[in-house]
Structure formats: structure tokens, C-alpha cells
Amino acid sequence: MYDYTMINTNEGWRELLSQWKREQVSSFAIDFEGEFNLHIYGEHLCLIQIFDGRRYYLVDPLALDMKEVLPFLTDPELEKVMFDSSSDASLIYKSYTAEMKGVYDVALSAGVLGFTGNLHALIEFCGIEIAPVTSKKKNQMANWLVRPIRDQLVSYALSDVEHLFTIQKVLKERIRKEGKEKEERQVQKQGTKVKTVYKPGWAKLNGYRRLSKEQKVYLRHFFTARDDLARQRNLPSYRILDKKVLVVLAKEPEKVESLAKHKDPLLQKKLLDALKAARDDSRRELS
């Protein structure tokens, strides 16, 4: 287990910021844990792990007012050393319409040296010895909304920030020796920019590109109907109806009555009504 401090009050966060300011700490190894439409509807930031070089902290976004935390994440003068920060930065933007600044992404710097791989492979690439990692996928799929956070998950979360400073130091030295500082600065500048425009969910479904224009209209309406129902019930969309069924319905909308199945009779009725209404809307649009 790591020796860490849980920050779950606005006052505790303000005190931590004051402490860092007194100690002139301006560089932090950080990572996030989130909920991505797995246990409830939508995407949610669930945990922020921070290592300031001496101490570990877990910051609880579910307990804090995030307006207190966002200035830290968006301050370009405060360096945030991260691994593969793109999804984390996207989560912050989509959740709070805020763009992270001051990010140093070790995955981007490692790419300058020809490395591609996950964090634990990068740790080995940098010659850092660690204990074998187990149950990584299980921990990633855990419900990070649950409080208190289990000790196993705390250790998993903090292990992702433990070596980031060492990785940064090793990579910078190797990049210096290979004379690739300019290339690194460029990839860091370009690679940490967050996307502000995203494809709609239906356009990301497997098979979307092969649909006809008319079928894409059906898919958009069916997808939106399922999404609205999932939001109303605060359930992951997949627990309303499998996304593969949506693509089938887009091709064969007459199968709504036979494919709108759910083990909950009340939810099945609502799903059937929603999909029938979506089918009618599609037909009106196409006509």
C-alpha cells in the first residue's frame, strides 16, 4: 500500500494548493480514473491521482466542487506529467468544457525515440524495475464511482503515477543524447491539444460507413432513441440495447418489433415505443 492523503473536501484541496505554493512545487505526476458508460450513463471523472515527487494524493471529484480543481488542471505554469493524456484531456473537456494546459506527455516523448506501447512497457523501456502487474483489465473495468475505494484499486491507481517523473527524466536524457529536443518540443506542443469537435456516437459504430444514406438516417434516429432512454434510466447504453442491433435495424427497420427485446418488461415496452417513434421520424425525414 502507498502512503497517501485523500482530498475529498474543498477546504482540503485549498490547503493542499497553499502547501504546494509554500513549498514551490510546480510539477506533478497525475492520472485519472473515470466511468465510461460502463456502470451508469455517460462519462464521468471519478478520481485524480497526484504525486508531487514526495507525497501521493487522491483527489475525489465526486466530493469536490470541480470549479475549485479546474484552475489547477488548466494552469500552463503547473506541469502535469502524464502518460497518453489524450483521453484524459478529452474527458475534462467533455465534462467541464475546460482544456488542460501544461501537460508533458511521456508517451509522446517516448514516440520520438520509436517507442510504442503501454505504460508498463514504457517503464521497462526506461529500465525501471517493478513488480509483475496483475488484474490490470479488471481494475480498469472496476466501478470507480463506489466509495470508499478498495485498497487494491488505490494501489492500482497510484502505481500509474509512481514512475512518471523517473520516466520523464530518462526520456529527456535519451532525447538529448540523440539530439531530438526540437522534435520532442514539437510533438509535445501539437500532441497535447484537445479535440473540441467529436464524431456523433452513431457515426462511430462498426459498419456505419457501409450504410446507405437512408440507412444512416435510420441509425441516427435509433441511436438517439436508445441514448435518450439510457439517460432517463441512468443506465449504460449497452444495457438498453446492443449497438449491433442498431445497425441491423438501420438496414431492416421493419424488424423493430422483433428485435426490441429487454428482460425488464416495462423497459422493453418503453424501448419498443421509442424505436417505433424513431422509425416514424426517420420515414418522415426521408419522405
C-alpha positions in Angstrom: 0.0 0.0 0.0 1.0 3.6 -0.7 1.1 6.2 2.0 -1.3 8.8 0.6 -3.7 11.6 1.5 -7.3 11.6 0.4 -8.6 15.0 -0.6 -12.4 15.0 -0.5 -13.3 18.5 0.7 -13.0 21.9 -0.9 -11.2 23.1 2.2 -8.7 20.2 2.0 -8.0 21.0 -1.7 -7.4 24.7 -0.9 -5.0 23.7 1.9 -3.1 21.4 -0.5 -2.8 24.2 -3.1 -1.4 26.5 -0.4 1.0 23.9 0.7 2.3 23.4 -2.8 2.7 27.1 -3.2 4.6 27.5 0.0 6.9 24.6 -1.0 7.2 26.0 -4.5 6.0 22.7 -6.1 5.1 23.3 -9.8 5.5 19.8 -11.4 3.1 16.9 -10.7 2.7 13.4 -12.0 -1.1 12.9 -12.5 -3.5 10.4 -13.9 -7.3 10.0 -13.9 -9.8 7.2 -13.4 -13.2 7.5 -15.0 -16.5 6.0 -15.7 -17.1 5.5 -19.4 -20.7 4.3 -19.9 -20.0 1.0 -18.2 -21.9 1.1 -14.9 -24.1 4.2 -15.4 -25.0 6.5 -18.2 -22.3 8.7 -19.7 -18.7 9.6 -19.0 -17.6 10.9 -15.6 -14.3 11.8 -13.9 -14.1 9.7 -10.8 -10.6 10.1 -9.4 -7.5 12.2 -9.8 -4.2 10.6 -8.7 -1.3 13.1 -8.0 2.3 12.5 -7.0 4.3 15.7 -6.2 7.7 14.0 -6.0 7.4 13.3 -2.3 3.8 12.5 -1.4 0.8 10.9 -3.0 -2.7 12.3 -3.1 -6.1 11.0 -4.3 -8.5 13.9 -5.2 -12.2 12.9 -5.3 -14.1 14.8 -8.0 -17.3 13.3 -6.8 -17.0 15.1 -3.4 -15.3 18.4 -4.5 -16.6 21.3 -6.4 -14.7 20.9 -9.7 -14.6 24.6 -10.1 -12.0 24.5 -7.4 -9.9 22.0 -9.2 -10.1 23.2 -12.8 -7.7 26.1 -12.4 -5.0 23.6 -11.4 -5.7 21.5 -14.5 -5.8 24.4 -16.8 -2.8 26.4 -15.5 0.0 26.3 -18.1 2.6 27.2 -15.4 1.9 24.0 -13.5 3.4 21.0 -15.3 1.4 17.8 -15.4 3.4 14.8 -16.3 1.1 12.2 -17.8 1.0 9.1 -19.9 -1.1 9.1 -23.0 -3.1 12.1 -21.9 -5.4 12.4 -24.9 -8.4 10.5 -23.4 -8.0 12.2 -20.0 -7.9 15.7 -21.6 -11.0 14.8 -23.7 -12.8 13.7 -20.6 -12.0 17.1 -18.9 -13.2 19.0 -22.0 -16.4 17.0 -22.5 -17.3 17.1 -18.8 -16.3 20.7 -17.9 -15.6 22.4 -21.2 -12.1 23.1 -20.0 -8.8 22.5 -21.8 -5.9 21.1 -19.8 -2.7 23.1 -20.1 0.9 22.4 -19.0 0.8 18.7 -19.9 4.0 16.8 -20.6 3.0 13.5 -22.1 5.7 10.9 -21.7 4.1 8.7 -24.3 4.7 11.4 -26.9 8.3 11.8 -25.9 8.8 8.1 -26.0 7.4 8.1 -29.5 10.2 10.4 -30.6 12.6 7.5 -29.6 10.5 5.0 -31.6 8.6 3.5 -28.6 5.0 2.3 -28.9 3.4 0.5 -26.0 1.5 0.8 -22.8 2.7 2.4 -19.5 4.2 -0.8 -18.1 6.1 -1.5 -21.3 7.4 2.1 -21.1 8.6 1.5 -17.5 10.6 -1.4 -18.7 11.8 0.6 -21.7 13.3 3.1 -19.3 15.0 0.4 -17.2 12.8 0.7 -14.1 12.2 -2.5 -12.2 8.7 -3.1 -10.9 6.7 -6.0 -9.5 4.7 -8.0 -12.1 1.3 -6.4 -12.9 -1.8 -8.4 -12.4 -5.6 -7.8 -13.0 -4.9 -4.6 -14.9 -8.0 -5.1 -17.1 -10.2 -6.0 -14.1 -9.0 -2.8 -12.3 -9.7 -0.7 -15.4 -13.2 -2.1 -15.6 -13.9 -1.5 -11.9 -16.6 0.8 -10.7 -14.7 3.9 -9.7 -17.9 5.6 -8.6 -18.1 3.4 -5.5 -16.9 4.9 -2.2 -14.9 4.0 -0.2 -12.3 3.0 -2.8 -10.9 -0.5 -2.2 -7.3 -0.8 -1.2 -6.5 -2.8 -4.3 -7.9 -0.1 -6.5 -6.0 2.6 -4.6 -2.7 0.8 -5.2 -3.5 0.3 -8.8 -4.4 4.0 -9.3 -1.3 5.3 -7.5 1.0 2.9 -9.4 0.2 4.8 -12.6 1.8 8.0 -11.3 4.6 6.4 -9.2 7.2 6.3 -12.0 6.2 9.2 -14.3 8.9 11.6 -13.0 11.6 8.9 -13.5 10.3 8.1 -16.9 10.4 11.8 -17.9 14.0 12.2 -16.7 15.2 9.1 -18.6 13.4 10.1 -21.8 14.7 13.6 -21.7 18.3 12.4 -21.3 18.0 9.9 -24.1 16.4 12.5 -26.4 19.2 15.0 -25.5 21.8 12.4 -26.4 20.1 11.7 -29.8 19.7 15.4 -30.5 16.0 15.2 -30.8 15.0 18.0 -28.4 13.4 20.1 -31.2 11.3 17.2 -32.4 10.2 16.5 -28.8 9.1 20.1 -28.3 7.1 19.9 -31.5 5.2 16.7 -30.6 4.5 17.9 -27.1 3.1 21.2 -28.5 0.9 19.5 -31.1 0.1 16.3 -29.4 -1.5 17.6 -26.2 -4.1 19.8 -28.0 -7.6 18.5 -27.1 -10.2 17.8 -29.7 -13.2 20.1 -29.4 -15.3 18.5 -32.1 -16.3 14.8 -31.8 -18.0 12.4 -34.1 -21.5 11.6 -33.0 -21.9 8.2 -31.4 -23.8 6.6 -34.3 -21.0 7.5 -36.8 -18.5 5.5 -34.7 -20.5 2.2 -34.9 -18.9 -0.6 -36.7 -20.5 -0.8 -40.2 -21.6 2.8 -40.3 -19.5 3.7 -43.4 -21.1 0.9 -45.4 -24.6 2.0 -44.8 -26.6 3.9 -47.5 -27.7 7.4 -46.9 -31.2 6.3 -46.0 -29.9 3.6 -43.6 -27.7 6.2 -41.9 -30.8 8.3 -41.2 -32.5 5.3 -39.5 -29.4 4.6 -37.5 -29.1 8.2 -36.2 -32.7 8.1 -35.0 -32.5 4.7 -33.5 -29.2 5.5 -31.7 -30.7 8.8 -30.3 -33.8 6.9 -29.1 -31.7 4.4 -27.2 -29.4 7.1 -25.9 -32.3 9.2 -24.6 -33.8 6.1 -22.8 -30.4 5.2 -21.3 -30.0 8.8 -20.0 -33.5 8.7 -18.5 -32.8 5.5 -16.7 -29.1 6.4 -15.8 -28.1 3.1 -17.4 -25.2 2.4 -19.8 -26.5 2.4 -23.3 -25.5 -1.3 -23.9 -27.9 -2.3 -21.1 -30.7 -0.8 -23.1 -29.9 -2.4 -26.4 -26.8 -3.8 -28.0 -25.2 -1.4 -30.6 -25.0 -4.2 -33.1 -28.8 -4.4 -33.1 -29.0 -0.7 -34.0 -27.0 -1.4 -37.2 -29.3 -4.3 -38.1 -32.4 -2.1 -37.5 -30.9 0.6 -39.7 -30.8 -1.9 -42.6 -34.1 -3.5 -41.7 -36.3 -1.1 -39.7 -39.3 -3.3 -40.1 -37.7 -5.6 -37.5 -38.2 -3.2 -34.6 -41.0 -5.2 -33.1 -39.0 -8.5 -33.2 -35.6 -7.1 -32.1 -36.6 -4.6 -29.4 -36.1 -7.1 -26.6 -35.3 -6.5 -22.9 -35.6 -8.7 -19.8 -37.4 -5.9 -18.0 -41.0 -5.9 -19.4 -41.6 -2.2 -18.6 -38.3 -1.2 -20.1 -39.0 -3.4 -23.2 -42.3 -1.5 -23.7 -40.5 1.8 -23.4 -37.8 0.7 -25.8 -40.2 -0.6 -28.3 -42.2 2.7 -28.2 -39.0 4.7 -28.5 -37.8 2.7 -31.5 -41.1 2.8 -33.3 -41.2 6.6 -32.8 -37.7 6.8 -34.1 -38.7 4.8 -37.2 -41.6 7.1 -37.8 -39.3 10.1 -37.5 -36.9 8.6 -40.0 -39.6 7.9 -42.5 -40.9 11.5 -42.2 -37.4 12.8 -42.7 -36.7 10.6 -45.7 -40.1 11.5 -47.3 
